[in-house]
Amino acid sequence: MNRENIEHIAATRDAAAILRRALETLQALVPFEYEIEPFHDVRGHEYDYIVRAQIFGAEIIWCVEVKNRFTKTEEVLARIKKDKAPHPFLLVTRYIPPEAAIRLRDAGIQFIDTAGNAFVNQPPLLIFVKGNRQIAEEPTIPTVPAARLFKGVGLKIAYLLLCRPELADRPYRDLVEMTHVALGTVNGAMAEMIEKGFILDMGRKGKKLRDRKALFERWITAYPDFLKPKLLLGRFQGNGEWWKNAQLDPTLAQWGGEVAAAKLTGYLKPGTVTLYTDKKHLADLVIANRLKKDPQGNVEILERFWSPEHDFGEGDAVHPILIYADLVAVGEQRTMETARIIYDKFLNRYFEQD
């Protein structure tokens, strides 16, 4: 049995245990009976389980998504899945922090966790509980160490392939040139992606990227913690909404995060300005836009980890995948909603090509 199968079996058993424990905790608040059944894919919808509950004589059917750990990324994905579910959507996890509980309630996302926090809005039932502390517990199964691919510069390789899947079949030295990482790193990242099933090696017929949506979800979860902090070139402060009139040459710098999202959607009023550039252009960028060094400033300038001549982006904005990741990293209600818009408008069609 290979590593991928072991991880899948472990994740499935853990999800079932989390779901049953969360439902049992909910039963302490209101008595009800329930049945759990696997979710069968309908018209491209992907959920974990169907739960049928009898509460006060009424039947409630939930489409359930179970997460071992609740993250900002999972919060955005929950907003997307809620709107597409054929039945009311229910998020189930080990623990929902109080701030996230409020955001989920305001977004109309029902949830329960194993600590006793819950938001259930299914007439005649309305429950909202937050603030219960996370219960320290041993994992129900041995955990599998996180893959190296999602813990370092391997994330640069994964990003390039997500943006341009055809690169999976290019010589590894081409990826070295595009990312400026060592050949050994490229070899290791590609080998791990093949092992985990993200790349199909067809021998003489070449290699093909597959399951892009799953790779994307893993990438955006890892990027804010394991790659983005290493890219920071500095924080600065600008004058007012200086970015509105700033003209960027995409070969020198590109907008990321909230400004890029505002330009693409017209929906968001940016609170943070994110720029991606190369180290050699940093000084010119700062001087041209009259930015002042400020550790607490709302302008973050990050090192670009792709070659600008290879067209990773939307003109003077970075690729929507990176915009989405930046918005999720901020983690505020306004950026989460904008991330959902970016996903629906730019990314959903992209992943349907698999």
HELIX and SHEET records of a PDB file:
HELIX    1   1 ARG A    3  GLN A   27  1                                  25    
HELIX    2   2 LYS A   72  LYS A   84  1                                  13    
HELIX    3   3 PRO A   98  ASP A  106  1                                   9    
HELIX    4   4 ARG A  148  PHE A  150  5                                   3    
HELIX    5   5 GLY A  154  CYS A  163  1                                  10    
HELIX    6   6 PRO A  165  ASP A  169  5                                   5    
HELIX    7   7 TYR A  172  THR A  179  1                                   8    
HELIX    8   8 LEU A  183  GLU A  195  1                                  13    
HELIX    9   9 GLY A  203  LYS A  205  5                                   3    
HELIX   10  10 ARG A  212  PHE A  226  1                                  15    
HELIX   11  11 LYS A  228  LEU A  231  1                                   4    
HELIX   12  12 TRP A  242  LYS A  244  5                                   3    
HELIX   13  13 GLY A  257  THR A  265  1                                   9    
HELIX   14  14 LYS A  279  HIS A  281  5                                   3    
HELIX   15  15 LEU A  282  ALA A  288  1                                   7    
HELIX   16  16 PRO A  308  HIS A  310  5                                   3    
HELIX   17  17 PRO A  320  VAL A  330  1                                  11    
HELIX   18  18 GLN A  333  ILE A  342  1                                  10    
HELIX   19  19 TYR A  343  LEU A  347  3                                   5    
HELIX   20  20 ASN A  348  PHE A  351  1                                   4    
SHEET    1   A 7 GLU A  33  PRO A  38  0                                        
SHEET    2   A 7 TYR A  49  ILE A  55 -1                                        
SHEET    3   A 7 ALA A  58  LYS A  67 -1                                        
SHEET    4   A 7 PHE A  89  THR A  93  1                                        
SHEET    5   A 7 GLN A 110  ASP A 113  1                                        
SHEET    6   A 7 ALA A 118  GLN A 122 -1                                        
SHEET    7   A 7 LEU A 125  VAL A 129 -1                                        
SHEET    1   B 2 ILE A 199  ASP A 201  0                                        
SHEET    2   B 2 LYS A 207  LEU A 209 -1                                        
SHEET    1   C 5 ALA A 253  GLY A 256  0                                        
SHEET    2   C 5 VAL A 273  THR A 277 -1                                        
SHEET    3   C 5 VAL A 299  GLU A 303  1                                        
SHEET    4   C 5 LEU A 232  GLN A 237 -1                                        
SHEET    5   C 5 LYS A 292  LYS A 293 -1                                        
SHEET    1   D 2 GLY A 313  GLU A 314  0                                        
SHEET    2   D 2 ALA A 317  VAL A 318 -1                                        
END                                                                             
